[in-house]
């Protein structure tokens, strides 16, 4: 049974292995593609805790090091 073709807007870093195995075809939307920021949200009561700040910094550095095609944004 075949699956009809479809369209999805997904981040390039999320489909890299699927593209490499020819499971999906990646196409840019627009001349420069679509970009959005990824944000971490925590309750104000936890925002200044050292372990939360450390967690966010680990995620930020891991993503920058391992996810193809991302750009860091300025922390707020």
C-alpha positions as CSV (number, residue, x, y, z in Angstrom):
1,X,0.0,0.0,0.0
2,X,1.5,3.3,-1.0
3,X,1.4,6.5,1.0
4,X,0.3,9.6,-0.8
5,X,2.8,12.4,-0.9
6,X,2.5,15.2,1.6
7,X,4.1,18.4,2.7
8,X,5.5,19.4,6.1
9,X,7.4,22.3,7.4
10,X,10.1,20.9,9.6
11,X,13.5,22.1,10.8
12,X,16.4,20.8,8.7
13,X,18.2,19.5,11.8
14,X,15.2,17.4,12.6
15,X,15.1,15.6,9.2
16,X,18.8,15.3,8.4
17,X,19.0,11.5,8.8
18,X,15.7,11.0,6.9
19,X,17.1,13.0,4.0
20,X,20.4,11.1,4.1
21,X,18.4,7.8,3.8
22,X,16.2,9.2,1.0
23,X,13.0,8.8,3.1
24,X,12.1,12.4,2.5
25,X,13.1,15.2,0.1
26,X,14.0,18.6,1.7
27,X,13.0,21.8,0.0
28,X,13.6,25.3,1.3
29,X,10.6,27.5,1.7
30,X,11.4,30.9,0.2
31,X,14.7,32.3,-0.9
32,X,16.3,32.1,2.6
33,X,14.1,29.4,4.2
34,X,12.0,29.8,7.3
35,X,13.7,30.6,10.5
36,X,12.4,30.8,14.1
37,X,13.9,30.8,17.5
38,X,13.9,28.1,20.1
39,X,13.2,29.2,23.6
40,X,13.3,27.7,27.1
41,X,10.6,28.7,29.5
42,X,10.6,28.1,33.2
43,X,8.6,29.6,36.1
44,X,10.1,32.8,37.5
45,X,10.7,31.0,40.7
46,X,13.2,28.7,39.0
47,X,14.7,31.0,36.4
48,X,17.7,32.1,38.6
49,X,18.5,28.6,40.0
50,X,22.0,27.5,39.1
51,X,20.9,24.1,37.8
52,X,18.3,25.7,35.4
53,X,20.9,28.1,34.1
54,X,23.4,25.2,33.6
55,X,20.8,23.1,31.9
56,X,20.0,25.9,29.4
57,X,23.7,26.5,28.7
58,X,24.3,22.8,28.1
59,X,21.4,22.7,25.7
60,X,22.6,25.8,23.9
61,X,26.2,24.5,23.5
62,X,25.1,21.0,22.5
63,X,22.7,22.3,19.9
64,X,25.3,24.7,18.4
65,X,27.8,21.8,18.3
66,X,25.6,19.0,17.0
67,X,22.6,20.4,15.0
68,X,23.4,21.2,11.4
69,X,22.0,24.5,10.0
70,X,21.2,26.3,13.2
71,X,22.2,29.8,14.2
72,X,22.6,31.0,17.8
73,X,20.3,33.8,19.0
74,X,21.1,36.3,21.7
75,X,19.8,35.2,25.1
76,X,17.3,37.5,26.6
